[in-house]
Amino acid sequence: MTISTRPAEDALHRVLERHYHTYTDRLTRLSIHRTRPDHGGYDDGTLDLLIAWARQGVAEAARALQRMSDGTYGVCERCRADIDLPRLTGRPEIPLCGSCTYTPPD
């Protein structure tokens, strides 16, 4: 990202950190439910799906934060084009530009 987008990048960094902590907290709580005999009121299938969703959220936020650290955040992982700021604002974890999201990989 260019210097002119620094305030937006800082805001996105805060959002990603918040997402990371939120998903981590959810994963922790769901893992505790897994150890209880009644699974905290969740059936096995629902609990499995919620745990998988929380794990995916943690992983996506962590990867986006790593891209920020590496200086590659906001650059499409497939075609290397810049990802539009509105797209990043709507889904800060997104690793692909709009074109690559809807185009199957080679």
MOPAC internal coordinates of N, CA, C and O (Angstrom, degrees):
PM7 1SCF
backbone

  N    0.0000 0     0.00 0     0.00 0    0    0    0
  C    1.4469 1     0.00 0     0.00 0    1    0    0
  C    1.5245 1   108.90 1     0.00 0    2    1    0
  O    1.2310 1   120.56 1   -29.93 1    3    2    1
  N    1.3062 1   116.53 1   150.07 1    3    2    1
  C    1.4544 1   120.76 1  -179.54 1    5    3    2
  C    1.5214 1   110.83 1   -82.68 1    6    5    3
  O    1.2310 1   121.22 1   -13.73 1    7    6    5
  N    1.3257 1   115.27 1   166.27 1    7    6    5
  C    1.4578 1   121.35 1  -179.33 1    9    7    6
  C    1.5303 1   111.23 1   -57.51 1   10    9    7
  O    1.2310 1   119.60 1   143.04 1   11   10    9
  N    1.3217 1   118.37 1   -36.96 1   11   10    9
  C    1.4629 1   121.63 1  -177.36 1   13   11   10
  C    1.5245 1   112.89 1   -63.51 1   14   13   11
  O    1.2310 1   119.51 1   162.46 1   15   14   13
  N    1.3022 1   118.53 1   -17.54 1   15   14   13
  C    1.4653 1   121.49 1   179.24 1   17   15   14
  C    1.5268 1   111.77 1   -99.75 1   18   17   15
  O    1.2310 1   119.96 1  -170.78 1   19   18   17
  N    1.3216 1   117.68 1     9.22 1   19   18   17
  C    1.4602 1   121.28 1  -177.18 1   21   19   18
  C    1.5365 1   112.98 1   -54.98 1   22   21   19
  O    1.2310 1   119.02 1   132.39 1   23   22   21
  N    1.3538 1   119.48 1   -47.61 1   23   22   21
  C    1.4717 1   117.63 1   178.03 1   25   23   22
  C    1.5297 1   112.43 1   -59.02 1   26   25   23
  O    1.2310 1   120.21 1   139.97 1   27   26   25
  N    1.3190 1   117.21 1   -40.03 1   27   26   25
  C    1.4667 1   120.26 1   178.31 1   29   27   26
  C    1.5222 1   110.35 1   -65.56 1   30   29   27
  O    1.2310 1   120.50 1   139.26 1   31   30   29
  N    1.3362 1   116.64 1   -40.74 1   31   30   29
  C    1.4613 1   119.94 1   179.13 1   33   31   30
  C    1.5254 1   110.71 1   -63.92 1   34   33   31
  O    1.2310 1   119.97 1   139.48 1   35   34   33
  N    1.3227 1   117.66 1   -40.52 1   35   34   33
  C    1.4646 1   120.84 1   177.34 1   37   35   34
  C    1.5260 1   110.86 1   -62.00 1   38   37   35
  O    1.2310 1   120.60 1   137.14 1   39   38   37
  N    1.3248 1   116.46 1   -42.86 1   39   38   37
  C    1.4636 1   120.43 1   178.67 1   41   39   38
  C    1.5276 1   110.76 1   -64.53 1   42   41   39
  O    1.2310 1   120.33 1   137.88 1   43   42   41
  N    1.3300 1   116.98 1   -42.12 1   43   42   41
  C    1.4633 1   120.50 1   178.20 1   45   43   42
  C    1.5213 1   111.05 1   -65.02 1   46   45   43
  O    1.2310 1   120.19 1   144.20 1   47   46   45
  N    1.3175 1   117.25 1   -35.80 1   47   46   45
  C    1.4655 1   121.02 1   177.39 1   49   47   46
  C    1.5263 1   109.93 1   -61.92 1   50   49   47
  O    1.2310 1   120.35 1   135.76 1   51   50   49
  N    1.3178 1   116.94 1   -44.24 1   51   50   49
  C    1.4665 1   120.41 1   178.05 1   53   51   50
  C    1.5300 1   110.87 1   -62.86 1   54   53   51
  O    1.2310 1   120.37 1   138.28 1   55   54   53
  N    1.3223 1   116.90 1   -41.72 1   55   54   53
  C    1.4716 1   120.75 1   178.46 1   57   55   54
  C    1.5267 1   110.05 1   -62.35 1   58   57   55
  O    1.2310 1   120.23 1   134.87 1   59   58   57
  N    1.3281 1   117.16 1   -45.13 1   59   58   57
  C    1.4685 1   120.78 1  -179.83 1   61   59   58
  C    1.5215 1   111.43 1   -63.56 1   62   61   59
  O    1.2310 1   120.29 1   139.20 1   63   62   61
  N    1.3280 1   117.05 1   -40.80 1   63   62   61
  C    1.4674 1   119.27 1   176.77 1   65   63   62
  C    1.5211 1   110.50 1   -62.29 1   66   65   63
  O    1.2310 1   120.48 1   138.51 1   67   66   65
  N    1.3315 1   116.68 1   -41.49 1   67   66   65
  C    1.4651 1   120.72 1   178.34 1   69   67   66
  C    1.5305 1   110.10 1   -63.74 1   70   69   67
  O    1.2310 1   119.85 1   136.05 1   71   70   69
  N    1.3339 1   117.90 1   -43.95 1   71   70   69
  C    1.4693 1   121.08 1   177.14 1   73   71   70
  C    1.5247 1   110.43 1   -59.68 1   74   73   71
  O    1.2310 1   120.56 1   134.44 1   75   74   73
  N    1.3318 1   116.53 1   -45.56 1   75   74   73
  C    1.4664 1   120.79 1  -179.22 1   77   75   74
  C    1.5286 1   110.42 1   -57.76 1   78   77   75
  O    1.2310 1   120.63 1   132.13 1   79   78   77
  N    1.3310 1   116.40 1   -47.87 1   79   78   77
  C    1.4649 1   119.84 1  -178.69 1   81   79   78
  C    1.5267 1   111.85 1   -68.30 1   82   81   79
  O    1.2310 1   120.09 1   142.38 1   83   82   81
  N    1.3136 1   117.44 1   -37.62 1   83   82   81
  C    1.4633 1   120.64 1   178.39 1   85   83   82
  C    1.5256 1   110.92 1   -63.19 1   86   85   83
  O    1.2310 1   120.43 1   131.70 1   87   86   85
  N    1.3312 1   116.77 1   -48.30 1   87   86   85
  C    1.4669 1   120.14 1   179.22 1   89   87   86
  C    1.5236 1   111.68 1   -65.75 1   90   89   87
  O    1.2310 1   120.05 1   143.20 1   91   90   89
  N    1.3286 1   117.50 1   -36.80 1   91   90   89
  C    1.4641 1   120.59 1   177.87 1   93   91   90
  C    1.5226 1   110.18 1   -64.10 1   94   93   91
  O    1.2310 1   120.46 1   135.52 1   95   94   93
  N    1.3347 1   116.73 1   -44.48 1   95   94   93
  C    1.4662 1   120.26 1   177.80 1   97   95   94
  C    1.5250 1   111.27 1   -61.70 1   98   97   95
  O    1.2310 1   120.47 1   137.02 1   99   98   97
  N    1.3341 1   116.71 1   -42.98 1   99   98   97
  C    1.4718 1   119.89 1   178.78 1  101   99   98
  C    1.5220 1   111.01 1   -62.73 1  102  101   99
  O    1.2310 1   120.67 1   136.89 1  103  102  101
  N    1.3170 1   116.33 1   -43.11 1  103  102  101
  C    1.4609 1   120.25 1   179.70 1  105  103  102
  C    1.5239 1   110.53 1   -62.18 1  106  105  103
  O    1.2310 1   120.44 1   138.91 1  107  106  105
  N    1.3176 1   116.76 1   -41.09 1  107  106  105
  C    1.4643 1   120.71 1   178.26 1  109  107  106
  C    1.5232 1   110.52 1   -62.03 1  110  109  107
  O    1.2310 1   120.49 1   131.41 1  111  110  109
  N    1.3438 1   116.67 1   -48.59 1  111  110  109
  C    1.4641 1   119.88 1  -179.53 1  113  111  110
  C    1.5284 1   111.84 1   -63.22 1  114  113  111
  O    1.2310 1   120.37 1   138.41 1  115  114  113
  N    1.3205 1   116.90 1   -41.59 1  115  114  113
  C    1.4650 1   119.99 1   179.48 1  117  115  114
  C    1.5228 1   111.41 1   -66.76 1  118  117  115
  O    1.2310 1   120.34 1   143.68 1  119  118  117
  N    1.3228 1   116.96 1   -36.32 1  119  118  117
  C    1.4700 1   120.69 1   177.79 1  121  119  118
  C    1.5208 1   110.50 1   -65.57 1  122  121  119
  O    1.2310 1   120.37 1   143.93 1  123  122  121
  N    1.3273 1   116.89 1   -36.07 1  123  122  121
  C    1.4682 1   120.50 1   175.97 1  125  123  122
  C    1.5267 1   109.53 1   -66.15 1  126  125  123
  O    1.2310 1   120.16 1   137.33 1  127  126  125
  N    1.3352 1   117.30 1   -42.67 1  127  126  125
  C    1.4715 1   120.21 1   177.02 1  129  127  126
  C    1.5288 1   110.54 1   -57.81 1  130  129  127
  O    1.2310 1   120.31 1   142.36 1  131  130  129
  N    1.3238 1   117.02 1   -37.64 1  131  130  129
  C    1.4669 1   121.93 1  -178.59 1  133  131  130
  C    1.5344 1   110.62 1   -58.97 1  134  133  131
  O    1.2310 1   119.85 1   147.78 1  135  134  133
  N    1.3411 1   117.88 1   -32.22 1  135  134  133
  C    1.4681 1   121.12 1  -176.42 1  137  135  134
  C    1.5234 1   112.65 1   -81.74 1  138  137  135
  O    1.2310 1   119.74 1   165.62 1  139  138  137
  N    1.3147 1   118.10 1   -14.38 1  139  138  137
  C    1.4590 1   121.21 1  -178.74 1  141  139  138
  C    1.5250 1   109.91 1   -83.14 1  142  141  139
  O    1.2310 1   120.70 1   -34.41 1  143  142  141
  N    1.3257 1   116.26 1   145.59 1  143  142  141
  C    1.4661 1   119.24 1  -178.67 1  145  143  142
  C    1.5343 1   113.68 1   -56.38 1  146  145  143
  O    1.2310 1   120.36 1   142.69 1  147  146  145
  N    1.3340 1   116.92 1   -37.31 1  147  146  145
  C    1.4740 1   119.19 1  -179.44 1  149  147  146
  C    1.5270 1   111.90 1   -94.89 1  150  149  147
  O    1.2310 1   120.23 1  -173.12 1  151  150  149
  N    1.3196 1   117.17 1     6.88 1  151  150  149
  C    1.4751 1   123.82 1  -179.29 1  153  151  150
  C    1.5290 1   112.19 1    54.85 1  154  153  151
  O    1.2310 1   120.73 1  -148.03 1  155  154  153
  N    1.3348 1   116.21 1    31.97 1  155  154  153
  C    1.4607 1   119.92 1   177.94 1  157  155  154
  C    1.5136 1   113.21 1    64.82 1  158  157  155
  O    1.2310 1   120.23 1  -156.48 1  159  158  157
  N    1.3211 1   117.16 1    23.52 1  159  158  157
  C    1.4573 1   121.45 1   179.35 1  161  159  158
  C    1.5208 1   114.42 1    91.55 1  162  161  159
  O    1.2310 1   120.19 1   177.38 1  163  162  161
  N    1.3290 1   117.24 1    -2.62 1  163  162  161
  C    1.4695 1   121.06 1   179.10 1  165  163  162
  C    1.5227 1   109.82 1   -93.56 1  166  165  163
  O    1.2310 1   120.53 1   -37.41 1  167  166  165
  N    1.3379 1   116.59 1   142.59 1  167  166  165
  C    1.4582 1   118.22 1   171.56 1  169  167  166
  C    1.5309 1   107.86 1   -77.82 1  170  169  167
  O    1.2310 1   120.49 1   -18.55 1  171  170  169
  N    1.3287 1   116.66 1   161.45 1  171  170  169
  C    1.4710 1   121.52 1  -174.84 1  173  171  170
  C    1.5233 1   113.09 1   -55.36 1  174  173  171
  O    1.2310 1   120.33 1   133.44 1  175  174  173
  N    1.3220 1   116.98 1   -46.56 1  175  174  173
  C    1.4625 1   120.45 1  -177.05 1  177  175  174
  C    1.5185 1   112.60 1   -63.63 1  178  177  175
  O    1.2310 1   120.80 1   135.60 1  179  178  177
  N    1.3257 1   116.08 1   -44.40 1  179  178  177
  C    1.4640 1   120.22 1   179.23 1  181  179  178
  C    1.5167 1   110.64 1   -64.49 1  182  181  179
  O    1.2310 1   120.50 1   136.11 1  183  182  181
  N    1.3216 1   116.66 1   -43.89 1  183  182  181
  C    1.4576 1   120.46 1   179.68 1  185  183  182
  C    1.5280 1   111.01 1   -62.30 1  186  185  183
  O    1.2310 1   120.27 1   138.29 1  187  186  185
  N    1.3229 1   117.10 1   -41.71 1  187  186  185
  C    1.4733 1   120.46 1   177.33 1  189  187  186
  C    1.5274 1   111.47 1   -60.33 1  190  189  187
  O    1.2310 1   120.39 1   136.49 1  191  190  189
  N    1.3353 1   116.86 1   -43.51 1  191  190  189
  C    1.4701 1   120.70 1   179.25 1  193  191  190
  C    1.5247 1   111.68 1   -65.34 1  194  193  191
  O    1.2310 1   120.38 1   137.55 1  195  194  193
  N    1.3272 1   116.88 1   -42.45 1  195  194  193
  C    1.4637 1   120.28 1   179.64 1  197  195  194
  C    1.5241 1   111.69 1   -65.23 1  198  197  195
  O    1.2310 1   120.36 1   141.08 1  199  198  197
  N    1.3352 1   116.92 1   -38.92 1  199  198  197
  C    1.4667 1   120.65 1   177.34 1  201  199  198
  C    1.5240 1   110.24 1   -65.47 1  202  201  199
  O    1.2310 1   120.08 1   136.42 1  203  202  201
  N    1.3233 1   117.46 1   -43.58 1  203  202  201
  C    1.4712 1   120.59 1   178.31 1  205  203  202
  C    1.5261 1   110.58 1   -62.18 1  206  205  203
  O    1.2310 1   119.97 1   138.60 1  207  206  205
  N    1.3249 1   117.67 1   -41.40 1  207  206  205
  C    1.4628 1   122.32 1   178.96 1  209  207  206
  C    1.5296 1   110.67 1   -62.98 1  210  209  207
  O    1.2310 1   120.30 1   135.71 1  211  210  209
  N    1.3339 1   117.04 1   -44.29 1  211  210  209
  C    1.4669 1   120.47 1   179.53 1  213  211  210
  C    1.5276 1   110.85 1   -65.60 1  214  213  211
  O    1.2310 1   120.21 1   138.85 1  215  214  213
  N    1.3249 1   117.21 1   -41.15 1  215  214  213
  C    1.4748 1   120.08 1   177.52 1  217  215  214
  C    1.5289 1   110.96 1   -61.30 1  218  217  215
  O    1.2310 1   120.68 1   137.44 1  219  218  217
  N    1.3283 1   116.30 1   -42.56 1  219  218  217
  C    1.4630 1   120.34 1   178.83 1  221  219  218
  C    1.5277 1   110.27 1   -63.12 1  222  221  219
  O    1.2310 1   120.32 1   138.85 1  223  222  221
  N    1.3195 1   116.99 1   -41.15 1  223  222  221
  C    1.4586 1   120.83 1   178.63 1  225  223  222
  C    1.5169 1   112.39 1   -62.56 1  226  225  223
  O    1.2310 1   120.56 1   136.68 1  227  226  225
  N    1.3357 1   116.53 1   -43.32 1  227  226  225
  C    1.4694 1   121.07 1   176.92 1  229  227  226
  C    1.5233 1   109.64 1   -60.62 1  230  229  227
  O    1.2310 1   120.54 1   132.19 1  231  230  229
  N    1.3306 1   116.57 1   -47.81 1  231  230  229
  C    1.4691 1   120.99 1  -177.20 1  233  231  230
  C    1.5260 1   111.70 1   -63.47 1  234  233  231
  O    1.2310 1   120.05 1   136.12 1  235  234  233
  N    1.3394 1   117.52 1   -43.88 1  235  234  233
  C    1.4662 1   120.27 1  -178.99 1  237  235  234
  C    1.5273 1   111.53 1   -65.38 1  238  237  235
  O    1.2310 1   120.42 1   137.25 1  239  238  237
  N    1.3275 1   116.81 1   -42.75 1  239  238  237
  C    1.4661 1   119.89 1   178.98 1  241  239  238
  C    1.5240 1   110.43 1   -65.85 1  242  241  239
  O    1.2310 1   120.34 1   138.58 1  243  242  241
  N    1.3329 1   116.96 1   -41.42 1  243  242  241
  C    1.4713 1   120.43 1   179.25 1  245  243  242
  C    1.5233 1   111.00 1   -63.36 1  246  245  243
  O    1.2310 1   120.24 1   138.33 1  247  246  245
  N    1.3349 1   117.14 1   -41.67 1  247  246  245
  C    1.4751 1   119.87 1   178.57 1  249  247  246
  C    1.5264 1   111.35 1   -64.19 1  250  249  247
  O    1.2310 1   120.36 1   139.52 1  251  250  249
  N    1.3271 1   116.92 1   -40.48 1  251  250  249
  C    1.4682 1   120.02 1   178.97 1  253  251  250
  C    1.5258 1   110.56 1   -65.63 1  254  253  251
  O    1.2310 1   120.20 1   138.57 1  255  254  253
  N    1.3257 1   117.22 1   -41.43 1  255  254  253
  C    1.4673 1   120.12 1   177.19 1  257  255  254
  C    1.5258 1   110.55 1   -64.13 1  258  257  255
  O    1.2310 1   120.18 1   143.32 1  259  258  257
  N    1.3237 1   117.26 1   -36.68 1  259  258  257
  C    1.4643 1   120.59 1   177.18 1  261  259  258
  C    1.5257 1   110.54 1   -65.62 1  262  261  259
  O    1.2310 1   120.53 1   139.04 1  263  262  261
  N    1.3397 1   116.58 1   -40.96 1  263  262  261
  C    1.4654 1   119.46 1   177.08 1  265  263  262
  C    1.5264 1   110.82 1   -61.67 1  266  265  263
  O    1.2310 1   120.56 1   142.61 1  267  266  265
  N    1.3323 1   116.54 1   -37.39 1  267  266  265
  C    1.4709 1   119.27 1   176.14 1  269  267  266
  C    1.5209 1   110.15 1   -62.40 1  270  269  267
  O    1.2310 1   120.93 1   135.19 1  271  270  269
  N    1.3097 1   115.83 1   -44.81 1  271  270  269
  C    1.4648 1   120.90 1   179.49 1  273  271  270
  C    1.5246 1   111.60 1   -62.60 1  274  273  271
  O    1.2310 1   120.73 1   142.38 1  275  274  273
  N    1.3303 1   116.21 1   -37.62 1  275  274  273
  C    1.4721 1   121.81 1  -179.08 1  277  275  274
  C    1.5276 1   112.94 1   -78.75 1  278  277  275
  O    1.2310 1   120.52 1   166.88 1  279  278  277
  N    1.3330 1   116.61 1   -13.12 1  279  278  277
  C    1.4611 1   120.28 1  -176.89 1  281  279  278
  C    1.5167 1   114.04 1    83.26 1  282  281  279
  O    1.2310 1   120.39 1  -164.72 1  283  282  281
  N    1.3400 1   116.85 1    15.28 1  283  282  281
  C    1.4646 1   120.28 1  -179.41 1  285  283  282
  C    1.5276 1   112.61 1  -109.56 1  286  285  283
  O    1.2310 1   120.14 1  -174.79 1  287  286  285
  N    1.3235 1   117.34 1     5.21 1  287  286  285
  C    1.4619 1   120.41 1   179.27 1  289  287  286
  C    1.5258 1   109.31 1   -65.52 1  290  289  287
  O    1.2310 1   120.90 1   -42.22 1  291  290  289
  N    1.3137 1   115.88 1   137.78 1  291  290  289
  C    1.4565 1   120.55 1   179.78 1  293  291  290
  C    1.5148 1   113.41 1    87.72 1  294  293  291
  O    1.2310 1   120.90 1  -175.76 1  295  294  293
  N    1.3404 1   115.89 1     4.24 1  295  294  293
  C    1.4640 1   121.73 1   177.99 1  297  295  294
  C    1.5283 1   107.15 1  -114.97 1  298  297  295
  O    1.2310 1   120.25 1   -51.97 1  299  298  297
  N    1.3181 1   117.13 1   128.03 1  299  298  297
  C    1.4631 1   122.29 1  -178.96 1  301  299  298
  C    1.5287 1   110.11 1   -58.68 1  302  301  299
  O    1.2310 1   120.68 1   -49.72 1  303  302  301
  N    1.3234 1   116.31 1   130.28 1  303  302  301
  C    1.4668 1   120.98 1   179.81 1  305  303  302
  C    1.5174 1   112.64 1   -68.80 1  306  305  303
  O    1.2310 1   119.79 1   159.93 1  307  306  305
  N    1.3187 1   118.01 1   -20.07 1  307  306  305
  C    1.4587 1   120.17 1  -177.53 1  309  307  306
  C    1.5335 1   112.17 1   -95.21 1  310  309  307
  O    1.2310 1   120.06 1   125.37 1  311  310  309
  N    1.3309 1   117.49 1   -54.63 1  311  310  309
  C    1.4714 1   119.74 1  -173.00 1  313  311  310
  C    1.5273 1   113.40 1  -104.34 1  314  313  311
  O    1.2310 1   120.38 1   172.81 1  315  314  313
  N    1.3329 1   116.89 1    -7.19 1  315  314  313
  C    1.4721 1   123.53 1   178.15 1  317  315  314
  C    1.5287 1   113.42 1    72.19 1  318  317  315
  O    1.2310 1   119.29 1  -169.85 1  319  318  317
  N    1.3241 1   118.95 1    10.15 1  319  318  317
  C    1.4667 1   121.87 1   175.59 1  321  319  318
  C    1.5296 1   109.01 1   -76.59 1  322  321  319
  O    1.2310 1   120.62 1   -23.14 1  323  322  321
  N    1.3255 1   116.42 1   156.86 1  323  322  321
  C    1.4585 1   120.24 1   174.79 1  325  323  322
  C    1.5227 1   109.78 1   -67.02 1  326  325  323
  O    1.2310 1   120.83 1   -38.79 1  327  326  325
  N    1.3180 1   116.02 1   141.21 1  327  326  325
  C    1.4638 1   121.82 1   174.59 1  329  327  326
  C    1.5256 1   106.62 1   -90.18 1  330  329  327
  O    1.2310 1   120.26 1   -49.04 1  331  330  329
  N    1.3224 1   117.10 1   130.96 1  331  330  329
  C    1.4623 1   121.91 1  -178.27 1  333  331  330
  C    1.5261 1   111.02 1   -58.96 1  334  333  331
  O    1.2310 1   121.05 1   -39.61 1  335  334  333
  N    1.3331 1   115.60 1   140.39 1  335  334  333
  C    1.4600 1   121.34 1   179.72 1  337  335  334
  C    1.5305 1   112.71 1   -57.83 1  338  337  335
  O    1.2310 1   118.56 1   137.92 1  339  338  337
  N    1.3406 1   120.35 1   -42.08 1  339  338  337
  C    1.4699 1   118.66 1   177.28 1  341  339  338
  C    1.5337 1   112.57 1   -59.62 1  342  341  339
  O    1.2310 1   120.46 1   145.19 1  343  342  341
  N    1.3103 1   116.74 1   -34.81 1  343  342  341
  C    1.4703 1   120.89 1   177.82 1  345  343  342
  C    1.5249 1   110.14 1   -66.45 1  346  345  343
  O    1.2310 1   120.43 1   135.46 1  347  346  345
  N    1.3291 1   116.78 1   -44.54 1  347  346  345
  C    1.4601 1   120.98 1   178.66 1  349  347  346
  C    1.5275 1   111.19 1   -66.33 1  350  349  347
  O    1.2310 1   120.75 1   142.98 1  351  350  349
  N    1.3130 1   116.18 1   -37.02 1  351  350  349
  C    1.4580 1   119.85 1   179.06 1  353  351  350
  C    1.5274 1   110.39 1   -64.99 1  354  353  351
  O    1.2310 1   120.25 1   140.51 1  355  354  353
  N    1.3140 1   117.13 1   -39.49 1  355  354  353
  C    1.4590 1   121.64 1   179.62 1  357  355  354
  C    1.5148 1   113.77 1   -72.15 1  358  357  355
  O    1.2310 1   120.42 1   147.75 1  359  358  357
  N    1.3136 1   116.80 1   -32.25 1  359  358  357
  C    1.4767 1   121.97 1  -178.82 1  361  359  358
  C    1.5225 1   107.74 1  -148.94 1  362  361  359
  O    1.2310 1   120.13 1   -97.04 1  363  362  361
  N    1.3422 1   117.37 1    82.96 1  363  362  361
  C    1.4664 1   121.02 1  -172.74 1  365  363  362
  C    1.5336 1   114.96 1   -58.74 1  366  365  363
  O    1.2310 1   119.89 1   156.62 1  367  366  365
  N    1.3250 1   117.82 1   -23.38 1  367  366  365
  C    1.4660 1   120.43 1  -178.35 1  369  367  366
  C    1.5261 1   112.97 1   -80.92 1  370  369  367
  O    1.2310 1   119.96 1   169.59 1  371  370  369
  N    1.3077 1   117.67 1   -10.41 1  371  370  369
  C    1.4696 1   121.67 1  -170.98 1  373  371  370
  C    1.5338 1   111.43 1   -59.56 1  374  373  371
  O    1.2310 1   119.77 1   -52.44 1  375  374  373
  N    1.3445 1   118.04 1   127.56 1  375  374  373
  C    1.4689 1   120.61 1  -178.90 1  377  375  374
  C    1.5301 1   114.24 1   -97.99 1  378  377  375
  O    1.2310 1   120.19 1   174.44 1  379  378  377
  N    1.3482 1   117.25 1    -5.56 1  379  378  377
  C    1.4649 1   120.84 1  -174.72 1  381  379  378
  C    1.5259 1   111.15 1  -123.23 1  382  381  379
  O    1.2310 1   121.10 1   -31.39 1  383  382  381
  N    1.3331 1   115.50 1   148.61 1  383  382  381
  C    1.4651 1   121.00 1   173.22 1  385  383  382
  C    1.5321 1   108.31 1   -70.73 1  386  385  383
  O    1.2310 1   120.94 1   -10.48 1  387  386  385
  N    1.3205 1   115.82 1   169.52 1  387  386  385
  C    1.4615 1   120.25 1  -179.23 1  389  387  386
  C    1.5097 1   113.18 1   -59.81 1  390  389  387
  O    1.2310 1   120.04 1   139.08 1  391  390  389
  N    1.3206 1   117.53 1   -40.92 1  391  390  389
  C    1.4701 1   120.69 1  -179.34 1  393  391  390
  C    1.5187 1   111.57 1   -63.14 1  394  393  391
  O    1.2310 1   120.22 1   134.70 1  395  394  393
  N    1.3174 1   117.18 1   -45.30 1  395  394  393
  C    1.4709 1   120.58 1  -177.04 1  397  395  394
  C    1.5240 1   112.33 1   -73.11 1  398  397  395
  O    1.2310 1   120.13 1   152.06 1  399  398  397
  N    1.3213 1   117.35 1   -27.94 1  399  398  397
  C    1.4614 1   120.15 1   178.34 1  401  399  398
  C    1.5202 1   110.61 1   -61.78 1  402  401  399
  O    1.2310 1   120.72 1   142.85 1  403  402  401
  N    1.3278 1   116.23 1   -37.15 1  403  402  401
  C    1.4620 1   120.79 1  -175.40 1  405  403  402
  C    1.5196 1   113.90 1  -100.77 1  406  405  403
  O    1.2310 1   120.50 1  -172.67 1  407  406  405
  N    1.3247 1   116.64 1     7.33 1  407  406  405
  C    1.4599 1   121.46 1   178.59 1  409  407  406
  C    1.5246 1   108.37 1  -115.99 1  410  409  407
  O    1.2310 1   119.45 1   -56.02 1  411  410  409
  N    1.3368 1   118.65 1   123.98 1  411  410  409
  C    1.4665 1   119.60 1   178.49 1  413  411  410
  C    1.5302 1   110.73 1   -61.36 1  414  413  411
  O    1.2310 1   120.33 1   -35.21 1  415  414  413
  N    1.3504 1   116.97 1   144.79 1  415  414  413
  C    1.4674 1   119.09 1   177.90 1  417  415  414
  C    1.5245 1   110.97 1   -64.86 1  418  417  415
  O    1.2310 1   120.85 1   -25.30 1  419  418  417
  N    1.3274 1   115.99 1   154.70 1  419  418  417
  C    1.4774 1   121.12 1   178.78 1  421  419  418
  C    1.5063 1   111.30 1   -63.41 1  422  421  419
  O    1.2310 1   120.10 1   180.00 1  423  422  421

